Amino acid sequence: MRWFETPTFDFLGKRKIAYALSSVLFFASLAIIFTKGLQYGIDFRGGKEFVYAFDAPVNTQQVRSFLTDPLGSSPEVKLFGSESEILIRTDNEATTDEVQSLIETAIATNLEGYNFSMEKSDSIGPRFAEDLKSAAAQSVIYAIVIIFIYILIRFRKWTFSAGAVAALIHDVVITLGIFTLLSDIVSFNLLIDQNLIAAFLTIVGYSLNDTVVVFDRIRENRLVHKGMDTIEMFNKSLNDTLSRTVITSVTTFFVVSILFIFGGEVLKGLSFALIIGVVLGTYSSLFVASPLVLELDTKQKK
């Protein structure tokens, strides 16, 4: 199935508009991250985790609201498996038994008539949380470095590596900026935890997949159309792969949107990150990676 039989879109002709848009989003995201700070979950700052089962559905926002005062800060509260089970995470520094007592007292006071029981509890120490944070950051950095080397070996030109890595950093930073901005606004959890790191690595892989397909076509067209103008050849390559790019992106977008709507509270942050990643990955493949390769190639020749 092809949605675009013979597209002739001038992607490279619009690259300056794309540069301006990407620059605004990228530096705005950096400003948000540096001023507000990354919003880490319990995984990366340490704390305690409890799972409670109720005999009727409960409202997570209500539970989060009445637990904030006794715990000293707003806890993470989300559904866990069903509408009558909740996961509570807090960075309160008291002992596990003391925190459990505070939570259960607040629940008994504010949710009269509910029967509940604790299904499990867990504790993450500050040192372990710091180790997790370091490992997560290293995993993203190592992925980008390995991708740079892979593209360099595959296409034998550093300009392709630079374009691909710039697009990946563009996607990850903007996604982080959106999460930081919306973390206190939306009702579902957007704190950075291990699930979100998995989502970021998935975004990197998805964006790279689209970019490599376009780069392959650019390399083929360079050999087949040696006399063609460089900008025209890049545009032809992007148009040749446009149908495949759009179909892949739309079908993936539908799947992760369904996951976001029906996947439950636990998966909302992950699926929301994937939705943003699909959109940004498609955009960066068309308007960031390939135009940057063109610019770097042109400067290298000069």
Backbone as CSV, one residue per row, in Angstrom:
resi,resn,N_x,N_y,N_z,CA_x,CA_y,CA_z,C_x,C_y,C_z
1,MET,0.851,-1.205,0.000,0.000,0.000,0.000,0.880,1.245,0.000
2,ARG,0.579,2.166,-0.916,1.327,3.415,-0.984,0.350,4.582,-0.872
3,TRP,0.597,5.490,0.022,-0.248,6.665,0.185,0.183,7.796,-0.734
4,PHE,1.466,7.803,-1.107,1.991,8.849,-1.978,2.674,8.169,-3.159
5,GLU,2.040,8.198,-4.329,2.601,7.517,-5.490,3.836,8.238,-6.021
6,THR,3.701,9.508,-6.307,4.836,10.288,-6.834,4.921,11.633,-6.117
7,PRO,5.246,11.641,-4.845,5.305,12.905,-4.098,6.475,13.765,-4.571
8,THR,6.287,15.057,-4.508,7.349,15.995,-4.916,7.458,17.129,-3.901
9,PHE,7.405,16.798,-2.625,7.482,17.818,-1.588,8.899,18.384,-1.496
10,ASP,8.991,19.682,-1.302,10.296,20.342,-1.208,10.723,20.419,0.260
11,PHE,11.171,19.282,0.813,11.565,19.236,2.223,12.777,20.124,2.494
12,LEU,13.762,20.042,1.616,14.993,20.808,1.838,14.776,22.302,1.643
13,GLY,13.809,22.656,0.815,13.499,24.073,0.640,12.908,24.699,1.890
14,LYS,12.323,23.865,2.759,11.707,24.353,4.006,12.620,24.137,5.211
15,ARG,13.888,23.807,4.963,14.759,23.430,6.077,15.034,24.586,7.038
16,LYS,15.047,25.816,6.549,15.304,26.945,7.447,14.141,27.152,8.416
17,ILE,12.921,26.924,7.915,11.747,26.990,8.804,11.844,25.880,9.851
18,ALA,12.255,24.687,9.401,12.408,23.565,10.328,13.505,23.844,11.346
19,TYR,14.611,24.454,10.903,15.682,24.808,11.844,15.160,25.749,12.916
20,ALA,14.381,26.743,12.485,13.854,27.728,13.451,12.919,27.050,14.450
21,LEU,12.009,26.208,13.945,11.067,25.513,14.828,11.800,24.588,15.790
22,SER,12.744,23.812,15.282,13.492,22.884,16.133,14.320,23.634,17.169
23,SER,14.919,24.756,16.765,15.735,25.538,17.708,14.878,26.075,18.849
24,VAL,13.690,26.586,18.512,12.786,27.111,19.537,12.389,26.004,20.515
25,LEU,11.972,24.843,19.980,11.550,23.736,20.834,12.721,23.210,21.668
26,PHE,13.887,23.084,21.047,15.054,22.515,21.732,15.510,23.414,22.876
27,PHE,15.703,24.713,22.599,16.219,25.604,23.639,15.144,25.928,24.691
28,ALA,13.879,25.923,24.285,12.804,26.088,25.271,12.773,24.887,26.217
29,SER,12.986,23.687,25.673,13.027,22.479,26.506,14.205,22.526,27.471
30,LEU,15.370,22.953,26.972,16.537,23.077,27.856,16.280,24.089,28.967
31,ALA,15.639,25.226,28.613,15.346,26.250,29.614,14.403,25.708,30.687
32,ILE,13.385,24.964,30.272,12.435,24.372,31.225,13.147,23.377,32.136
33,ILE,14.007,22.533,31.544,14.721,21.516,32.320,15.650,22.162,33.341
34,PHE,16.387,23.218,32.939,17.356,23.841,33.843,16.680,24.712,34.907
35,THR,15.539,25.311,34.588,14.863,26.169,35.570,13.990,25.366,36.527
36,LYS,13.280,24.399,36.005,12.376,23.610,36.852,13.049,22.365,37.412
37,GLY,14.006,21.842,36.663,14.683,20.615,37.091,13.920,19.377,36.658
38,LEU,14.649,18.316,36.352,14.005,17.060,35.974,13.201,16.512,37.146
39,GLN,12.012,16.025,36.852,11.109,15.522,37.884,11.293,14.007,38.017
40,TYR,12.148,13.610,38.975,12.469,12.198,39.134,11.413,11.469,39.961
41,GLY,11.216,10.206,39.609,10.356,9.348,40.400,11.134,8.721,41.549
42,ILE,10.460,7.888,42.306,11.075,7.231,43.462,12.281,6.394,43.045
43,ASP,12.228,5.827,41.831,13.336,4.990,41.353,14.669,5.716,41.420
44,PHE,14.645,7.034,41.142,15.882,7.792,41.016,16.136,8.757,42.172
45,ARG,15.255,8.816,43.148,15.540,9.686,44.291,15.410,8.951,45.619
46,GLY,15.025,7.687,45.568,14.895,6.897,46.788,13.542,7.112,47.435
47,GLY,13.106,6.134,48.221,11.821,6.262,48.895,11.196,4.909,49.176
48,LYS,9.897,4.947,49.415,9.172,3.733,49.789,7.959,3.549,48.893
49,GLU,7.590,2.289,48.701,6.525,1.945,47.771,5.561,0.972,48.453
50,PHE,4.262,1.243,48.304,3.230,0.391,48.914,2.135,0.128,47.878
51,VAL,1.589,-1.076,47.913,0.443,-1.428,47.066,-0.711,-1.807,47.979
52,TYR,-1.850,-1.126,47.794,-3.045,-1.387,48.606,-4.192,-1.855,47.717
53,ALA,-4.939,-2.833,48.221,-6.132,-3.326,47.533,-7.367,-2.874,48.302
54,PHE,-8.373,-2.369,47.590,-9.627,-1.893,48.191,-10.783,-2.761,47.712
55,ASP,-11.896,-2.653,48.410,-13.067,-3.434,48.021,-13.953,-2.688,47.016
56,ALA,-13.503,-1.503,46.588,-14.252,-0.716,45.596,-13.254,0.198,44.877
57,PRO,-13.596,0.674,43.693,-12.693,1.587,42.970,-12.384,2.849,43.779
58,VAL,-11.161,3.357,43.654,-10.748,4.551,44.378,-10.232,5.599,43.387
59,ASN,-10.298,6.856,43.818,-9.842,7.979,43.002,-8.403,8.324,43.385
60,THR,-7.466,8.130,42.461,-6.047,8.342,42.769,-5.734,9.805,43.105
61,GLN,-6.410,10.729,42.434,-6.168,12.146,42.717,-6.596,12.508,44.139
62,GLN,-7.719,11.939,44.571,-8.202,12.184,45.929,-7.214,11.626,46.953
63,VAL,-6.718,10.397,46.700,-5.758,9.775,47.613,-4.475,10.597,47.669
64,ARG,-3.983,11.029,46.516,-2.767,11.850,46.470,-2.954,13.140,47.254
65,SER,-4.139,13.714,47.164,-4.422,14.987,47.829,-4.374,14.854,49.348
66,PHE,-5.048,13.836,49.905,-5.091,13.760,51.370,-3.836,13.112,51.978
67,LEU,-2.974,12.523,51.139,-1.722,11.978,51.657,-0.587,13.003,51.663
68,THR,-0.741,14.109,50.950,0.338,15.089,50.816,0.752,15.680,52.161
69,ASP,-0.213,16.082,52.990,0.114,16.700,54.284,0.790,15.735,55.254
70,PRO,0.219,14.562,55.512,0.884,13.671,56.486,2.247,13.171,56.026
71,LEU,2.464,13.049,54.712,3.746,12.542,54.215,4.769,13.652,53.985
72,GLY,4.329,14.893,54.004,5.253,16.011,53.858,5.563,16.402,52.434
73,SER,5.090,15.639,51.446,5.265,15.964,50.032,4.252,15.163,49.226
74,SER,4.036,15.583,48.001,3.047,14.899,47.172,3.580,13.537,46.729
75,PRO,2.903,12.448,47.082,3.394,11.122,46.696,2.952,10.775,45.270
76,GLU,3.593,9.758,44.705,3.100,9.178,43.464,1.968,8.230,43.830
77,VAL,0.810,8.416,43.224,-0.331,7.527,43.465,-0.920,7.165,42.106
78,LYS,-0.962,5.896,41.784,-1.542,5.473,40.509,-2.173,4.097,40.656
79,LEU,-3.071,3.797,39.724,-3.740,2.502,39.743,-2.726,1.409,39.465
80,PHE,-2.966,0.255,40.051,-2.027,-0.848,39.928,-2.791,-2.111,39.570
81,GLY,-2.961,-2.337,38.275,-3.627,-3.558,37.828,-5.123,-3.427,37.663
82,SER,-5.802,-2.770,38.597,-7.256,-2.590,38.503,-7.630,-1.274,39.177
83,GLU,-8.885,-0.901,39.051,-9.339,0.368,39.621,-9.490,0.316,41.138
84,SER,-9.358,-0.866,41.721,-9.468,-0.996,43.174,-8.126,-1.287,43.837
85,GLU,-7.045,-1.196,43.064,-5.699,-1.359,43.617,-4.883,-0.106,43.292
86,ILE,-4.127,0.380,44.258,-3.319,1.572,44.023,-1.879,1.344,44.470
87,LEU,-0.991,2.014,43.744,0.428,2.008,44.079,0.778,3.379,44.645
88,ILE,1.374,3.407,45.824,1.760,4.661,46.476,3.274,4.678,46.647
89,ARG,3.905,5.745,46.148,5.350,5.920,46.308,5.612,7.263,46.969
90,THR,6.478,7.266,47.970,6.783,8.503,48.687,8.266,8.559,49.032
91,ASP,8.804,9.787,49.097,10.216,9.950,49.484,10.359,10.324,50.954
92,ASN,9.294,10.118,51.749,9.364,10.367,53.183,10.496,9.548,53.803
93,GLU,11.303,10.189,54.657,12.514,9.553,55.186,12.283,8.744,56.460
94,ALA,11.059,8.683,56.937,10.775,7.880,58.133,10.918,6.396,57.806
95,THR,10.849,5.560,58.837,10.970,4.124,58.605,9.754,3.625,57.828
96,THR,9.892,2.440,57.251,8.805,1.861,56.457,7.543,1.691,57.293
97,ASP,7.693,1.218,58.537,6.523,1.015,59.406,5.838,2.334,59.731
98,GLU,6.639,3.385,59.966,6.049,4.693,60.288,5.302,5.268,59.087
99,VAL,5.884,5.146,57.911,5.222,5.651,56.701,3.945,4.858,56.436
100,GLN,4.002,3.552,56.618,2.822,2.723,56.430,1.704,3.152,57.380
101,SER,2.063,3.442,58.617,1.067,3.876,59.599,0.437,5.206,59.200
102,LEU,1.244,6.152,58.714,0.723,7.447,58.269,-0.251,7.274,57.110
103,ILE,0.118,6.425,56.159,-0.733,6.209,54.984,-2.054,5.569,55.385
104,GLU,-1.993,4.532,56.189,-3.210,3.801,56.540,-4.133,4.630,57.432
105,THR,-3.544,5.463,58.290,-4.368,6.359,59.113,-5.104,7.363,58.230
106,ALA,-4.385,7.935,57.255,-4.999,8.905,56.353,-6.083,8.266,55.497
107,ILE,-5.858,7.041,55.041,-6.863,6.348,54.230,-8.109,6.060,55.056
108,ALA,-7.905,5.543,56.265,-9.047,5.225,57.133,-9.861,6.468,57.472
109,THR,-9.181,7.616,57.605,-9.873,8.865,57.954,-10.632,9.439,56.771
110,ASN,-10.050,9.377,55.587,-10.622,10.056,54.428,-11.459,9.165,53.520
111,LEU,-11.287,7.857,53.637,-12.081,6.937,52.817,-12.899,6.029,53.730
112,GLU,-13.812,6.633,54.456,-14.648,5.868,55.390,-15.555,4.909,54.617
113,GLY,-15.698,3.727,55.129,-16.551,2.728,54.490,-15.796,1.802,53.546
114,TYR,-14.531,2.145,53.253,-13.709,1.284,52.390,-12.951,0.269,53.248
115,ASN,-12.925,-0.958,52.786,-12.057,-1.960,53.391,-10.810,-2.083,52.513
116,PHE,-9.643,-2.102,53.144,-8.417,-2.160,52.351,-7.378,-3.007,53.062
117,SER,-6.417,-3.476,52.289,-5.304,-4.258,52.843,-4.055,-3.977,52.023
118,MET,-2.911,-4.054,52.685,-1.654,-3.830,51.982,-1.201,-5.135,51.342
119,GLU,-0.936,-5.099,50.027,-0.511,-6.299,49.319,1.004,-6.470,49.333
120,LYS,1.738,-5.356,49.247,3.204,-5.459,49.313,3.804,-4.104,49.610
121,SER,5.037,-4.112,50.087,5.765,-2.871,50.328,7.220,-3.073,49.916
122,ASP,7.856,-1.964,49.569,9.250,-2.032,49.143,9.923,-0.714,49.495
123,SER,11.242,-0.746,49.600,11.989,0.458,49.947,13.219,0.563,49.051
124,ILE,13.475,1.768,48.536,14.634,2.024,47.687,15.520,3.036,48.387
125,GLY,16.727,2.640,48.756,17.648,3.524,49.463,18.218,4.593,48.550
126,PRO,18.644,5.723,49.121,19.207,6.829,48.324,20.414,6.398,47.488
127,ARG,21.279,5.538,48.049,22.474,5.108,47.318,22.084,4.287,46.092
128,PHE,21.129,3.382,46.276,20.669,2.551,45.158,20.000,3.417,44.094
129,ALA,19.247,4.424,44.547,18.581,5.334,43.607,19.614,6.108,42.790
130,GLU,20.689,6.560,43.439,21.747,7.275,42.715,22.425,6.355,41.697
131,ASP,22.620,5.087,42.076,23.220,4.125,41.147,22.315,3.911,39.939
132,LEU,21.005,3.823,40.184,20.050,3.667,39.091,20.063,4.880,38.166
133,LYS,20.116,6.074,38.768,20.134,7.309,37.970,21.373,7.343,37.083
134,SER,22.521,6.994,37.664,23.764,6.982,36.905,23.711,5.953,35.774
135,ALA,23.180,4.768,36.075,23.095,3.719,35.059,22.154,4.120,33.925
136,ALA,21.055,4.800,34.274,20.100,5.234,33.258,20.725,6.263,32.325
137,ALA,21.419,7.235,32.905,22.085,8.261,32.085,23.140,7.622,31.191
138,GLN,23.903,6.674,31.738,24.934,6.011,30.952,24.339,5.203,29.805
139,SER,23.181,4.571,30.053,22.560,3.751,29.006,22.170,4.607,27.805
140,VAL,21.628,5.812,28.064,21.248,6.713,26.972,22.496,7.205,26.240
141,ILE,23.522,7.595,26.990,24.761,8.102,26.365,25.443,7.007,25.548
142,TYR,25.545,5.804,26.110,26.187,4.700,25.384,25.411,4.369,24.108
143,ALA,24.087,4.419,24.191,23.267,4.133,23.008,23.573,5.128,21.895
144,ILE,23.684,6.409,22.241,23.959,7.437,21.239,25.358,7.270,20.653
145,VAL,26.351,6.959,21.499,27.728,6.766,21.019,27.799,5.558,20.082
146,ILE,27.178,4.460,20.464,27.200,3.244,19.635,26.497,3.502,18.307
147,ILE,25.401,4.265,18.352,24.687,4.604,17.116,25.574,5.444,16.199
148,PHE,26.328,6.388,16.778,27.245,7.206,15.977,28.248,6.307,15.255
149,ILE,28.829,5.353,15.990,29.821,4.451,15.397,29.174,3.555,14.340
150,TYR,27.974,3.053,14.628,27.275,2.176,13.677,26.997,2.898,12.360
151,ILE,26.481,4.111,12.443,26.190,4.878,11.231,27.475,5.190,10.474
152,LEU,28.540,5.498,11.209,29.828,5.803,10.583,30.350,4.596,9.805
153,ILE,30.245,3.405,10.407,30.708,2.186,9.733,29.817,1.859,8.536
154,ARG,28.509,2.039,8.696,27.583,1.649,7.638,27.654,2.571,6.432
155,PHE,27.761,3.882,6.661,27.707,4.844,5.555,29.063,5.458,5.218
156,ARG,30.085,5.151,6.022,31.448,5.592,5.751,31.602,7.113,5.670
157,LYS,30.712,7.847,6.319,30.828,9.310,6.338,30.383,9.810,7.704
158,TRP,31.196,10.658,8.323,30.854,11.163,9.646,29.659,12.108,9.606
159,THR,29.387,12.697,8.439,28.248,13.624,8.348,26.925,12.893,8.586
160,PHE,26.807,11.654,8.124,25.600,10.864,8.378,25.471,10.570,9.880
161,SER,26.582,10.224,10.513,26.562,9.964,11.960,26.128,11.206,12.728
162,ALA,26.710,12.352,12.354,26.383,13.601,13.047,24.908,13.959,12.874
163,GLY,24.384,13.793,11.660,22.976,14.089,11.414,22.043,13.197,12.211
164,ALA,22.361,11.894,12.245,21.520,10.941,12.980,21.536,11.225,14.475
165,VAL,22.725,11.450,15.040,22.847,11.698,16.482,22.196,13.022,16.861
166,ALA,22.347,14.052,16.021,21.692,15.339,16.299,20.181,15.170,16.353
167,ALA,19.627,14.362,15.438,18.181,14.119,15.438,17.744,13.384,16.702
168,LEU,18.561,12.416,17.157,18.224,11.658,18.373,18.254,12.560,19.606
169,ILE,19.299,13.375,19.729,19.390,14.290,20.868,18.240,15.281,20.838
170,HIS,17.912,15.772,19.647,16.766,16.670,19.451,15.490,16.040,20.003
171,ASP,15.231,14.770,19.658,13.997,14.095,20.086,13.962,13.876,21.595
172,VAL,15.076,13.415,22.170,15.117,13.108,23.606,14.990,14.373,24.444
173,VAL,15.702,15.440,24.081,15.668,16.678,24.867,14.270,17.308,24.826
174,ILE,13.647,17.347,23.663,12.302,17.940,23.563,11.296,17.104,24.349
175,THR,11.415,15.782,24.282,10.524,14.921,25.066,10.706,15.170,26.561
176,LEU,11.954,15.281,27.016,12.224,15.593,28.418,11.631,16.946,28.812
177,GLY,11.761,17.924,27.928,11.201,19.249,28.204,9.691,19.216,28.354
178,ILE,9.025,18.466,27.470,7.559,18.349,27.543,7.151,17.662,28.846
179,PHE,7.877,16.613,29.226,7.550,15.900,30.467,7.762,16.799,31.689
180,THR,8.849,17.547,31.679,9.127,18.448,32.803,8.062,19.527,32.910
181,LEU,7.638,20.067,31.765,6.624,21.118,31.749,5.272,20.608,32.235
182,LEU,4.897,19.397,31.821,3.544,18.883,32.091,3.446,18.064,33.372
183,SER,4.574,17.816,34.042,4.562,16.904,35.195,3.607,17.340,36.304
184,ASP,3.431,18.666,36.491,2.535,19.157,37.539,1.159,19.544,37.008
185,ILE,0.937,19.330,35.709,-0.312,19.782,35.084,-1.264,18.619,34.823
186,VAL,-0.756,17.547,34.205,-1.619,16.424,33.839,-1.902,15.551,35.057
187,SER,-2.968,14.772,34.965,-3.399,13.954,36.106,-2.615,12.652,36.229
188,PHE,-1.990,12.190,35.142,-1.247,10.933,35.216,0.237,11.199,35.472
189,ASN,0.951,10.140,35.839,2.339,10.268,36.281,3.297,10.493,35.106
190,LEU,4.059,11.605,35.165,5.074,11.887,34.160,6.457,12.020,34.802
191,LEU,6.605,11.492,36.012,7.910,11.523,36.660,8.868,10.561,35.956
192,ILE,10.133,10.918,35.940,11.134,10.117,35.231,11.524,8.921,36.092
193,ASP,11.219,7.735,35.594,11.570,6.506,36.297,12.136,5.511,35.286
194,GLN,12.267,4.261,35.680,12.856,3.268,34.785,12.003,3.030,33.548
195,ASN,10.673,3.123,33.690,9.792,2.973,32.528,10.045,4.066,31.504
196,LEU,10.272,5.284,32.003,10.506,6.402,31.090,11.846,6.269,30.381
197,ILE,12.860,5.757,31.090,14.150,5.522,30.439,13.990,4.492,29.324
198,ALA,13.205,3.450,29.582,12.921,2.459,28.534,12.227,3.124,27.346
199,ALA,11.311,4.054,27.644,10.618,4.774,26.568,11.587,5.621,25.756
200,PHE,12.524,6.301,26.439,13.499,7.129,25.726,14.378,6.282,24.805
201,LEU,14.801,5.125,25.289,15.620,4.247,24.455,14.810,3.717,23.268
202,THR,13.519,3.479,23.487,12.643,3.067,22.384,12.507,4.181,21.353
203,ILE,12.370,5.418,21.836,12.299,6.572,20.939,13.564,6.677,20.100
204,VAL,14.723,6.483,20.741,15.997,6.528,20.024,16.012,5.474,18.909
205,GLY,15.581,4.266,19.232,15.556,3.199,18.230,14.583,3.474,17.108
206,TYR,13.393,3.992,17.455,12.389,4.272,16.430,12.868,5.374,15.493
207,SER,13.373,6.452,16.058,13.842,7.573,15.249,14.994,7.136,14.347
208,LEU,15.912,6.331,14.898,17.047,5.863,14.113,16.593,5.002,12.944
209,ASN,15.599,4.156,13.161,15.106,3.274,12.109,14.637,4.080,10.897
210,ASP,13.834,5.104,11.143,13.364,5.969,10.055,14.529,6.674,9.368
211,THR,15.453,7.179,10.168,16.580,7.939,9.624,17.464,7.072,8.742
212,VAL,17.738,5.834,9.154,18.597,4.941,8.380,17.954,4.606,7.033
213,VAL,16.639,4.428,7.005,15.951,4.150,5.744,16.153,5.305,4.758
214,VAL,16.010,6.536,5.250,16.215,7.712,4.400,17.672,7.791,3.945
215,PHE,18.609,7.562,4.863,20.033,7.629,4.512,20.395,6.586,3.453
216,ASP,19.811,5.394,3.560,20.063,4.355,2.559,19.647,4.828,1.168
217,ARG,18.490,5.464,1.092,18.009,5.951,-0.207,18.881,7.092,-0.730
218,ILE,19.361,7.944,0.179,20.276,9.019,-0.243,21.545,8.416,-0.838
219,ARG,22.080,7.396,-0.201,23.302,6.751,-0.703,23.049,6.107,-2.064
220,GLU,21.914,5.448,-2.239,21.592,4.828,-3.521,21.450,5.870,-4.623
221,ASN,20.719,6.951,-4.314,20.487,7.979,-5.326,21.769,8.724,-5.689
222,ARG,22.713,8.812,-4.763,24.009,9.435,-5.083,24.741,8.643,-6.156
223,LEU,24.581,7.332,-6.126,25.245,6.491,-7.121,24.484,6.463,-8.445
224,VAL,23.155,6.415,-8.362,22.329,6.296,-9.567,22.203,7.625,-10.302
225,HIS,22.046,8.725,-9.551,21.825,10.047,-10.146,23.026,10.944,-9.841
226,LYS,24.178,10.595,-10.423,25.410,11.316,-10.099,25.389,12.762,-10.582
227,GLY,24.675,13.046,-11.661,24.658,14.410,-12.180,23.564,15.279,-11.594
228,MET,22.732,14.720,-10.730,21.597,15.467,-10.171,22.081,16.474,-9.132
229,ASP,21.405,17.625,-9.087,21.705,18.628,-8.069,21.537,18.016,-6.672
230,THR,22.418,18.380,-5.742,22.436,17.755,-4.412,21.109,17.940,-3.675
231,ILE,20.585,19.169,-3.665,19.307,19.409,-2.972,18.187,18.615,-3.616
232,GLU,18.172,18.576,-4.941,17.143,17.815,-5.651,17.248,16.332,-5.321
233,MET,18.490,15.828,-5.235,18.696,14.421,-4.935,18.242,14.085,-3.508
234,PHE,18.524,14.972,-2.545,18.061,14.761,-1.167,16.535,14.775,-1.109
235,ASN,15.912,15.730,-1.795,14.447,15.791,-1.834,13.858,14.528,-2.451
236,LYS,14.472,14.046,-3.521,13.998,12.822,-4.161,14.069,11.641,-3.194
237,SER,15.167,11.567,-2.441,15.332,10.472,-1.482,14.265,10.518,-0.397
238,LEU,13.994,11.711,0.114,12.961,11.861,1.148,11.578,11.529,0.595
239,ASN,11.304,11.940,-0.635,10.008,11.637,-1.247,9.864,10.162,-1.587
240,ASP,10.983,9.517,-1.991,10.934,8.087,-2.294,10.545,7.261,-1.081
241,THR,10.980,7.689,0.096,10.717,6.921,1.331,9.525,7.472,2.119
242,LEU,8.868,8.503,1.588,7.817,9.174,2.362,6.647,8.262,2.673
243,SER,6.209,7.482,1.689,5.068,6.594,1.912,5.351,5.607,3.028
244,ARG,6.539,4.990,2.986,6.921,4.033,4.024,7.001,4.707,5.387
245,THR,7.585,5.919,5.439,7.735,6.646,6.703,6.379,6.973,7.314
246,VAL,5.462,7.489,6.494,4.151,7.911,6.998,3.326,6.714,7.458
247,ILE,3.308,5.649,6.672,2.520,4.469,7.043,3.037,3.864,8.348
248,THR,4.358,3.755,8.463,4.952,3.215,9.698,4.606,4.094,10.901
249,SER,4.719,5.394,10.722,4.470,6.328,11.822,2.997,6.312,12.247
250,VAL,2.095,6.309,11.261,0.657,6.345,11.577,0.225,5.074,12.291
251,THR,0.661,3.919,11.793,0.262,2.663,12.446,0.839,2.563,13.854
252,THR,2.093,2.984,14.020,2.689,2.981,15.367,1.965,3.958,16.277
253,PHE,1.619,5.115,15.737,0.901,6.125,16.525,-0.446,5.579,17.008
254,PHE,-1.160,4.865,16.154,-2.446,4.280,16.548,-2.266,3.288,17.694
255,VAL,-1.235,2.451,17.584,-1.011,1.416,18.611,-0.694,2.054,19.964
256,VAL,0.240,3.011,19.997,0.623,3.609,21.278,-0.501,4.506,21.823
257,SER,-1.341,5.058,20.940,-2.493,5.840,21.400,-3.505,4.939,22.098
258,ILE,-3.732,3.754,21.540,-4.630,2.784,22.178,-4.053,2.343,23.524
259,LEU,-2.727,2.148,23.563,-2.071,1.802,24.829,-2.260,2.916,25.853
260,PHE,-2.165,4.165,25.403,-2.345,5.301,26.301,-3.776,5.368,26.844
261,ILE,-4.756,5.099,25.991,-6.160,5.223,26.390,-6.609,4.049,27.255
262,PHE,-6.214,2.838,26.874,-6.744,1.647,27.538,-5.707,0.898,28.389
263,GLY,-4.470,1.365,28.416,-3.421,0.613,29.099,-3.386,0.768,30.605
264,GLY,-4.192,1.660,31.144,-4.200,1.840,32.590,-3.213,2.895,33.043
265,GLU,-3.336,3.274,34.317,-2.536,4.355,34.890,-1.038,4.061,34.844
266,VAL,-0.667,2.810,35.057,0.749,2.451,35.139,1.467,2.711,33.818
267,LEU,0.761,2.548,32.688,1.398,2.653,31.375,1.196,4.004,30.703
268,LYS,0.490,4.920,31.346,0.189,6.193,30.692,1.446,7.012,30.411
269,GLY,2.361,7.104,31.376,3.586,7.864,31.162,4.417,7.275,30.035
270,LEU,4.571,5.946,30.040,5.329,5.263,29.002,4.720,5.490,27.627
271,SER,3.409,5.279,27.505,2.748,5.416,26.205,2.712,6.867,25.743
272,PHE,2.585,7.811,26.674,2.614,9.229,26.310,3.982,9.596,25.733
273,ALA,5.047,9.084,26.333,6.401,9.324,25.820,6.551,8.740,24.421
274,LEU,5.990,7.568,24.194,6.078,6.936,22.878,5.297,7.718,21.831
275,ILE,4.144,8.278,22.219,3.367,9.103,21.283,4.199,10.305,20.836
276,ILE,4.787,11.001,21.811,5.636,12.147,21.479,6.822,11.695,20.631
277,GLY,7.412,10.551,20.986,8.568,10.050,20.261,8.264,9.711,18.807
278,VAL,7.099,9.128,18.552,6.709,8.805,17.166,6.601,10.074,16.334
279,VAL,5.926,11.082,16.894,5.750,12.341,16.164,7.103,13.021,15.930
280,LEU,7.902,13.153,16.989,9.209,13.808,16.863,10.164,13.009,15.982
281,GLY,10.131,11.686,16.103,11.016,10.853,15.304,10.743,10.979,13.819
282,THR,9.467,11.026,13.461,9.106,11.211,12.050,9.530,12.581,11.559
283,TYR,9.250,13.601,12.362,9.630,14.970,11.994,11.143,15.108,11.839
284,SER,11.899,14.572,12.804,13.352,14.741,12.766,13.989,13.976,11.618
285,SER,13.405,12.847,11.222,13.938,12.106,10.078,13.825,12.914,8.794
286,LEU,12.720,13.663,8.674,12.477,14.434,7.453,13.121,15.810,7.475
287,PHE,13.106,16.466,8.638,13.476,17.885,8.690,14.719,18.207,9.522
288,VAL,15.317,17.202,10.180,16.500,17.474,10.998,17.702,16.681,10.490
289,ALA,17.591,15.347,10.458,18.748,14.506,10.139,19.262,14.757,8.715
290,SER,18.396,14.611,7.722,18.834,14.751,6.329,19.289,16.168,5.992
291,PRO,18.553,17.217,6.376,19.050,18.577,6.117,20.408,18.851,6.763
292,LEU,20.649,18.301,7.977,21.951,18.507,8.617,23.069,17.816,7.842
293,VAL,22.788,16.631,7.309,23.785,15.950,6.483,24.118,16.801,5.257
294,LEU,23.089,17.365,4.636,23.299,18.241,3.479,24.172,19.438,3.843
295,GLU,23.848,20.095,4.966,24.620,21.278,5.398,26.072,20.898,5.677
296,LEU,26.287,19.785,6.372,27.655,19.384,6.722,28.449,18.964,5.485
297,ASP,27.782,18.267,4.564,28.453,17.879,3.319,28.880,19.106,2.521
298,THR,27.969,20.099,2.466,28.252,21.329,1.715,29.436,22.074,2.325
299,LYS,29.444,22.189,3.660,30.546,22.872,4.327,31.853,22.117,4.174
300,GLN,31.779,20.775,4.195,32.975,19.972,4.053,33.590,20.153,2.663
301,LYS,32.758,20.225,1.627,33.254,20.435,0.273,33.890,21.816,0.117
302,LYS,33.272,22.824,0.754,33.831,24.183,0.660,35.185,24.273,1.361
